[in-house]
Amino acid sequence: MDYKKSKAQVNTVTRNIMDLCEETGNIYESVAIIAKRSNQISLEIKQDLNKKLAEFASYNDSLEEVFENREQIEISRYYEKLPKPTLLATQEFIDGNIYWRDPSKEIEEN
């Protein structure tokens, strides 16, 4: 997933609580859904970053061979400028791009 193309804000945004709990009817449930999605996004970003930085890994312990790698710095800056996973997850929730279900409610309906 390309997180740079997301419409999420880079900075913290004040949100109306009533807008967040429209879909679930409970603000705590909405926050739990956003938190779980945020953890998923965080893991995806971390895996992507680790995979890209693994190419630059040096297995020598010599301090004399430490050098500045321009590509590595650019990759790090790219990931630093991304919106935080919480902001990405909140935007996805507001846009209706998160699939969620409550198994306890499904059992009650049957």
OpenMM code with the backbone's topology and positions (N, CA, C; nanometers):
from openmm import Vec3, app, unit

residues = "MET ASP TYR LYS LYS SER LYS ALA GLN VAL ASN THR VAL THR ARG ASN ILE MET ASP LEU CYS GLU GLU THR GLY ASN ILE TYR GLU SER VAL ALA ILE ILE ALA LYS ARG SER ASN GLN ILE SER LEU GLU ILE LYS GLN ASP LEU ASN LYS LYS LEU ALA GLU PHE ALA SER TYR ASN ASP SER LEU GLU GLU VAL PHE GLU ASN ARG GLU GLN ILE GLU ILE SER ARG TYR TYR GLU LYS LEU PRO LYS PRO THR LEU LEU ALA THR GLN GLU PHE ILE ASP GLY ASN ILE TYR TRP ARG ASP PRO SER LYS GLU ILE GLU GLU ASN".split()
positions = [
    Vec3(0.0844, -0.1185, 0.0000),
    Vec3(0.0000, 0.0000, 0.0000),
    Vec3(0.0881, 0.1237, 0.0000),
    Vec3(0.0560, 0.2207, -0.0836),
    Vec3(0.1328, 0.3436, -0.0902),
    Vec3(0.0716, 0.4453, 0.0057),
    Vec3(0.1352, 0.4620, 0.1194),
    Vec3(0.0814, 0.5494, 0.2234),
    Vec3(0.0976, 0.6964, 0.1900),
    Vec3(0.1888, 0.7281, 0.0993),
    Vec3(0.2096, 0.8682, 0.0618),
    Vec3(0.0899, 0.9229, -0.0154),
    Vec3(0.0146, 0.8350, -0.0829),
    Vec3(-0.1011, 0.8789, -0.1605),
    Vec3(-0.2269, 0.8899, -0.0760),
    Vec3(-0.2162, 0.8612, 0.0507),
    Vec3(-0.3309, 0.8689, 0.1406),
    Vec3(-0.3727, 1.0141, 0.1605),
    Vec3(-0.5013, 1.0342, 0.1864),
    Vec3(-0.5530, 1.1687, 0.2104),
    Vec3(-0.5393, 1.2085, 0.3572),
    Vec3(-0.4744, 1.1256, 0.4362),
    Vec3(-0.4609, 1.1524, 0.5800),
    Vec3(-0.3709, 1.2738, 0.6033),
    Vec3(-0.4046, 1.3492, 0.7053),
    Vec3(-0.3251, 1.4652, 0.7443),
    Vec3(-0.1936, 1.4198, 0.8062),
    Vec3(-0.0897, 1.4992, 0.7910),
    Vec3(0.0393, 1.4681, 0.8507),
    Vec3(0.0401, 1.5113, 0.9970),
    Vec3(-0.0345, 1.6150, 1.0285),
    Vec3(-0.0424, 1.6656, 1.1648),
    Vec3(-0.1724, 1.6210, 1.2312),
    Vec3(-0.1774, 1.6344, 1.3605),
    Vec3(-0.2956, 1.5967, 1.4372),
    Vec3(-0.4134, 1.6856, 1.3984),
    Vec3(-0.5303, 1.6229, 1.3865),
    Vec3(-0.6509, 1.6935, 1.3469),
    Vec3(-0.7573, 1.6702, 1.4541),
    Vec3(-0.8296, 1.7747, 1.4898),
    Vec3(-0.9394, 1.7603, 1.5836),
    Vec3(-1.0587, 1.7019, 1.5093),
    Vec3(-1.1171, 1.5976, 1.5664),
    Vec3(-1.2295, 1.5300, 1.5012),
    Vec3(-1.3536, 1.5396, 1.5902),
    Vec3(-1.4691, 1.5357, 1.5256),
    Vec3(-1.5949, 1.5341, 1.5980),
    Vec3(-1.6224, 1.3904, 1.6428),
    Vec3(-1.6390, 1.3698, 1.7699),
    Vec3(-1.6602, 1.2358, 1.8243),
    Vec3(-1.7860, 1.1721, 1.7665),
    Vec3(-1.8873, 1.2509, 1.7446),
    Vec3(-2.0133, 1.1971, 1.6941),
    Vec3(-1.9972, 1.1412, 1.5521),
    Vec3(-1.9066, 1.1997, 1.4740),
    Vec3(-1.8806, 1.1474, 1.3398),
    Vec3(-1.8128, 1.0105, 1.3463),
    Vec3(-1.7271, 0.9923, 1.4458),
    Vec3(-1.6557, 0.8659, 1.4588),
    Vec3(-1.7457, 0.7519, 1.5070),
    Vec3(-1.8462, 0.7855, 1.5866),
    Vec3(-1.9298, 0.6778, 1.6409),
    Vec3(-2.0589, 0.6570, 1.5621),
    Vec3(-2.0741, 0.7234, 1.4478),
    Vec3(-2.1934, 0.7053, 1.3645),
    Vec3(-2.2108, 0.5607, 1.3195),
    Vec3(-2.1027, 0.5026, 1.2695),
    Vec3(-2.1106, 0.3695, 1.2100),
    Vec3(-2.1300, 0.2590, 1.3136),
    Vec3(-2.0638, 0.2725, 1.4277),
    Vec3(-2.0693, 0.1670, 1.5286),
    Vec3(-2.1728, 0.1941, 1.6371),
    Vec3(-2.2023, 0.3202, 1.6601),
    Vec3(-2.2944, 0.3559, 1.7677),
    Vec3(-2.2258, 0.3654, 1.9031),
    Vec3(-2.0962, 0.3433, 1.9067),
    Vec3(-2.0216, 0.3447, 2.0320),
    Vec3(-1.8818, 0.3980, 2.0038),
    Vec3(-1.8450, 0.5062, 2.0708),
    Vec3(-1.7150, 0.5688, 2.0462),
    Vec3(-1.6008, 0.4760, 2.0847),
    Vec3(-1.6182, 0.3969, 2.1895),
    Vec3(-1.5121, 0.3077, 2.2348),
    Vec3(-1.4874, 0.1953, 2.1343),
    Vec3(-1.5938, 0.1476, 2.0743),
    Vec3(-1.5804, 0.0451, 1.9706),
    Vec3(-1.5094, 0.1032, 1.8480),
    Vec3(-1.5450, 0.2249, 1.8115),
    Vec3(-1.4797, 0.2909, 1.6978),
    Vec3(-1.3309, 0.3099, 1.7241),
    Vec3(-1.2970, 0.3522, 1.8443),
    Vec3(-1.1567, 0.3737, 1.8790),
    Vec3(-1.0805, 0.2408, 1.8788),
    Vec3(-1.1445, 0.1347, 1.9266),
    Vec3(-1.0802, 0.0033, 1.9261),
    Vec3(-1.0528, -0.0438, 1.7828),
    Vec3(-1.1476, -0.0208, 1.6931),
    Vec3(-1.1305, -0.0586, 1.5522),
    Vec3(-1.0155, 0.0210, 1.4907),
    Vec3(-1.0136, 0.1502, 1.5160),
    Vec3(-0.9069, 0.2360, 1.4627),
    Vec3(-0.7720, 0.1943, 1.5198),
    Vec3(-0.7675, 0.1604, 1.6483),
    Vec3(-0.6413, 0.1192, 1.7119),
    Vec3(-0.5883, -0.0103, 1.6519),
    Vec3(-0.6768, -0.1068, 1.6281),
    Vec3(-0.6321, -0.2336, 1.5690),
    Vec3(-0.5798, -0.2118, 1.4281),
    Vec3(-0.6486, -0.1291, 1.3515),
    Vec3(-0.6031, -0.1004, 1.2148),
    Vec3(-0.4709, -0.0237, 1.2186),
    Vec3(-0.4570, 0.0658, 1.3139),
    Vec3(-0.3336, 0.1421, 1.3287),
    Vec3(-0.2156, 0.0492, 1.3560),
    Vec3(-0.2364, -0.0517, 1.4396),
    Vec3(-0.1304, -0.1494, 1.4669),
    Vec3(-0.0935, -0.2266, 1.3409),
    Vec3(-0.1931, -0.2625, 1.2594),
    Vec3(-0.1664, -0.3327, 1.1343),
    Vec3(-0.0840, -0.2454, 1.0392),
    Vec3(-0.1234, -0.1195, 1.0274),
    Vec3(-0.0513, -0.0271, 0.9392),
    Vec3(0.0913, -0.0076, 0.9881),
    Vec3(0.1075, 0.0066, 1.1188),
    Vec3(0.2404, 0.0253, 1.1773),
    Vec3(0.3313, -0.0929, 1.1457),
    Vec3(0.2781, -0.2140, 1.1576),
    Vec3(0.3577, -0.3331, 1.1251),
    Vec3(0.3945, -0.3375, 0.9777),
    Vec3(0.3006, -0.3013, 0.8899),
    Vec3(0.3287, -0.2997, 0.7468),
    Vec3(0.4396, -0.2005, 0.7134),
    Vec3(0.4305, -0.0815, 0.7705),
    Vec3(0.5315, 0.0221, 0.7454),
    Vec3(0.6674, -0.0231, 0.7978),
    Vec3(0.6686, -0.0823, 0.9171),
    Vec3(0.7943, -0.1274, 0.9760),
    Vec3(0.8577, -0.2380, 0.8920),
    Vec3(0.7773, -0.3306, 0.8428),
    Vec3(0.8295, -0.4375, 0.7582),
    Vec3(0.8854, -0.3823, 0.6271),
    Vec3(0.8141, -0.2868, 0.5678),
    Vec3(0.8629, -0.2243, 0.4443),
    Vec3(0.9960, -0.1540, 0.4676),
    Vec3(1.0037, -0.0784, 0.5758),
    Vec3(1.1260, -0.0050, 0.6071),
    Vec3(1.2413, -0.1007, 0.6341),
    Vec3(1.2169, -0.2037, 0.7126),
    Vec3(1.3233, -0.3002, 0.7423),
    Vec3(1.3713, -0.3717, 0.6162),
    Vec3(1.2790, -0.4030, 0.5253),
    Vec3(1.3157, -0.4696, 0.4016),
    Vec3(1.4040, -0.3781, 0.3155),
    Vec3(1.3691, -0.2494, 0.3096),
    Vec3(1.4486, -0.1562, 0.2289),
    Vec3(1.5841, -0.1273, 0.2922),
    Vec3(1.5876, -0.1194, 0.4257),
    Vec3(1.7140, -0.0887, 0.4924),
    Vec3(1.8049, -0.2107, 0.5029),
    Vec3(1.7490, -0.3305, 0.4866),
    Vec3(1.8313, -0.4519, 0.4921),
    Vec3(1.9339, -0.4536, 0.3787),
    Vec3(1.9040, -0.3875, 0.2695),
    Vec3(1.9984, -0.3806, 0.1576),
    Vec3(2.1261, -0.3061, 0.1957),
    Vec3(2.1150, -0.2160, 0.2934),
    Vec3(2.2292, -0.1340, 0.3324),
    Vec3(2.3011, -0.1887, 0.4551),
    Vec3(2.2565, -0.3013, 0.5064),
    Vec3(2.3140, -0.3559, 0.6291),
    Vec3(2.4613, -0.3898, 0.6083),
    Vec3(2.5391, -0.3500, 0.7053),
    Vec3(2.6816, -0.3792, 0.7040),
    Vec3(2.7099, -0.4748, 0.8187),
    Vec3(2.7774, -0.5822, 0.7881),
    Vec3(2.8043, -0.6831, 0.8902),
    Vec3(2.9457, -0.6726, 0.9459),
    Vec3(3.0121, -0.5644, 0.9151),
    Vec3(3.1456, -0.5406, 0.9692),
    Vec3(3.1330, -0.4532, 1.0921),
    Vec3(3.2138, -0.4814, 1.1926),
    Vec3(3.2105, -0.4037, 1.3160),
    Vec3(3.3179, -0.2957, 1.3192),
    Vec3(3.3804, -0.2719, 1.2086),
    Vec3(3.4874, -0.1737, 1.2018),
    Vec3(3.4297, -0.0329, 1.1975),
    Vec3(3.4745, 0.0521, 1.2873),
    Vec3(3.4283, 0.1905, 1.2910),
    Vec3(3.4860, 0.2723, 1.1761),
    Vec3(3.5946, 0.2272, 1.1189),
    Vec3(3.6586, 0.3004, 1.0109),
    Vec3(3.5777, 0.2937, 0.8821),
    Vec3(3.4919, 0.1930, 0.8697),
    Vec3(3.4188, 0.1740, 0.7453),
    Vec3(3.2780, 0.2336, 0.7493),
    Vec3(3.2472, 0.3093, 0.8523),
    Vec3(3.1165, 0.3727, 0.8604),
    Vec3(3.1144, 0.4911, 0.7638),
    Vec3(3.0149, 0.4957, 0.6794),
    Vec3(3.0056, 0.6044, 0.5837),
    Vec3(2.8596, 0.6425, 0.5654),
    Vec3(2.8397, 0.7585, 0.5103),
    Vec3(2.7044, 0.8110, 0.4896),
    Vec3(2.6525, 0.7626, 0.3546),
    Vec3(2.5382, 0.6972, 0.3580),
    Vec3(2.4776, 0.6475, 0.2356),
    Vec3(2.3570, 0.7355, 0.2031),
    Vec3(2.3628, 0.8053, 0.0931),
    Vec3(2.2598, 0.9015, 0.0543),
    Vec3(2.1235, 0.8350, 0.0356),
    Vec3(2.1205, 0.7181, -0.0268),
    Vec3(1.9936, 0.6485, -0.0501),
    Vec3(1.9279, 0.6071, 0.0812),
    Vec3(2.0076, 0.5624, 0.1745),
    Vec3(1.9557, 0.5218, 0.3047),
    Vec3(1.8943, 0.6411, 0.3773),
    Vec3(1.9554, 0.7545, 0.3675),
    Vec3(1.9028, 0.8760, 0.4308),
    Vec3(1.7718, 0.9173, 0.3650),
    Vec3(1.7636, 0.9083, 0.2338),
    Vec3(1.6400, 0.9444, 0.1636),
    Vec3(1.5252, 0.8512, 0.2001),
    Vec3(1.5540, 0.7226, 0.2131),
    Vec3(1.4509, 0.6265, 0.2538),
    Vec3(1.4017, 0.6583, 0.3943),
    Vec3(1.4938, 0.6878, 0.4836),
    Vec3(1.4563, 0.7209, 0.6214),
    Vec3(1.3722, 0.8483, 0.6258),
    Vec3(1.4095, 0.9477, 0.5498),
    Vec3(1.3322, 1.0727, 0.5463),
    Vec3(1.1926, 1.0509, 0.4902),
    Vec3(1.1819, 0.9655, 0.3888),
    Vec3(1.0507, 0.9342, 0.3310),
    Vec3(0.9577, 0.8774, 0.4383),
    Vec3(1.0083, 0.7824, 0.5157),
    Vec3(0.9252, 0.7206, 0.6183),
    Vec3(0.8982, 0.8139, 0.7362),
    Vec3(0.9892, 0.9063, 0.7638),
    Vec3(0.9662, 1.0036, 0.8700),
    Vec3(0.8560, 1.1026, 0.8330),
    Vec3(0.8421, 1.1329, 0.7045),
    Vec3(0.7427, 1.2303, 0.6588),
    Vec3(0.6035, 1.1705, 0.6417),
    Vec3(0.5927, 1.0395, 0.6473),
    Vec3(0.4613, 0.9763, 0.6333),
    Vec3(0.3703, 1.0134, 0.7493),
    Vec3(0.2397, 1.0173, 0.7257),
    Vec3(0.1474, 1.0376, 0.8379),
    Vec3(0.1595, 0.9218, 0.9358),
    Vec3(0.1322, 0.9487, 1.0616),
    Vec3(0.1377, 0.8449, 1.1635),
    Vec3(0.0309, 0.7394, 1.1366),
    Vec3(0.0567, 0.6144, 1.1759),
    Vec3(-0.0407, 0.5070, 1.1520),
    Vec3(-0.1794, 0.5357, 1.2104),
    Vec3(-0.1844, 0.6044, 1.3228),
    Vec3(-0.3140, 0.6381, 1.3829),
    Vec3(-0.3933, 0.7313, 1.2928),
    Vec3(-0.3257, 0.8290, 1.2329),
    Vec3(-0.3938, 0.9212, 1.1430),
    Vec3(-0.4389, 0.8511, 1.0155),
    Vec3(-0.3568, 0.7590, 0.9659),
    Vec3(-0.3949, 0.6818, 0.8474),
    Vec3(-0.5173, 0.5947, 0.8764),
    Vec3(-0.5159, 0.5276, 0.9922),
    Vec3(-0.6273, 0.4406, 1.0293),
    Vec3(-0.7553, 0.5206, 1.0515),
    Vec3(-0.7445, 0.6360, 1.1124),
    Vec3(-0.8625, 0.7203, 1.1346),
    Vec3(-0.9215, 0.7653, 1.0018),
    Vec3(-0.8365, 0.8049, 0.9082),
    Vec3(-0.8852, 0.8472, 0.7770),
    Vec3(-0.9521, 0.7312, 0.7042),
    Vec3(-0.8938, 0.6123, 0.7132),
    Vec3(-0.9552, 0.4949, 0.6515),
    Vec3(-1.0918, 0.4660, 0.7133),
    Vec3(-1.1030, 0.4809, 0.8444),
    Vec3(-1.2303, 0.4559, 0.9128),
    Vec3(-1.3364, 0.5561, 0.8690),
    Vec3(-1.2972, 0.6811, 0.8600),
    Vec3(-1.3914, 0.7857, 0.8187),
    Vec3(-1.4348, 0.7643, 0.6737),
    Vec3(-1.3423, 0.7218, 0.5879),
    Vec3(-1.3744, 0.6972, 0.4472),
    Vec3(-1.4513, 0.5676, 0.4259),
    Vec3(-1.4614, 0.4855, 0.5297),
    Vec3(-1.5330, 0.3579, 0.5183),
    Vec3(-1.4512, 0.2496, 0.4507),
    Vec3(-1.3196, 0.2585, 0.4584),
    Vec3(-1.2318, 0.1611, 0.3934),
    Vec3(-1.1873, 0.0484, 0.4860),
    Vec3(-1.2377, 0.0449, 0.6074),
    Vec3(-1.2014, -0.0605, 0.7016),
    Vec3(-1.3174, -0.1575, 0.7140),
    Vec3(-1.2876, -0.2850, 0.6920),
    Vec3(-1.3891, -0.3892, 0.7136),
    Vec3(-1.3737, -0.4381, 0.8567),
    Vec3(-1.4820, -0.4400, 0.9295),
    Vec3(-1.4806, -0.4895, 1.0663),
    Vec3(-1.6133, -0.5589, 1.0955),
    Vec3(-1.6079, -0.6464, 1.1924),
    Vec3(-1.7301, -0.7147, 1.2350),
    Vec3(-1.7152, -0.7498, 1.3820),
    Vec3(-1.8295, -0.7705, 1.4468),
    Vec3(-1.8306, -0.8069, 1.5880),
    Vec3(-1.8928, -0.9464, 1.6000),
    Vec3(-1.8113, -1.0489, 1.6226),
    Vec3(-1.8645, -1.1848, 1.6288),
    Vec3(-1.9685, -1.2033, 1.7390),
    Vec3(-1.9581, -1.1314, 1.8484),
    Vec3(-2.0570, -1.1470, 1.9568),
    Vec3(-2.1949, -1.0989, 1.9128),
    Vec3(-2.1996, -0.9978, 1.8311),
    Vec3(-2.3290, -0.9497, 1.7808),
    Vec3(-2.3883, -1.0456, 1.6778),
    Vec3(-2.2998, -1.1096, 1.6007),
    Vec3(-2.3463, -1.2059, 1.5014),
    Vec3(-2.4103, -1.3278, 1.5690),
    Vec3(-2.3552, -1.3695, 1.6820),
    Vec3(-2.4096, -1.4849, 1.7562),
    Vec3(-2.5468, -1.4490, 1.8132),
    Vec3(-2.5610, -1.3261, 1.8637),
    Vec3(-2.6889, -1.2825, 1.9204),
    Vec3(-2.7989, -1.2776, 1.8152),
    Vec3(-2.7636, -1.2421, 1.6925),
    Vec3(-2.8625, -1.2314, 1.5852),
    Vec3(-2.9126, -1.3677, 1.5416),
    Vec3(-2.8319, -1.4704, 1.5529),
    Vec3(-2.8714, -1.6050, 1.5099),
    Vec3(-2.9536, -1.6701, 1.6108),
] * unit.nanometer
topology = app.Topology()
chain = topology.addChain("A")
for resn in residues:
    res = topology.addResidue(resn, chain)
    for name in ("N", "CA", "C"):
        topology.addAtom(name, app.Element.getBySymbol(name[0]), res)
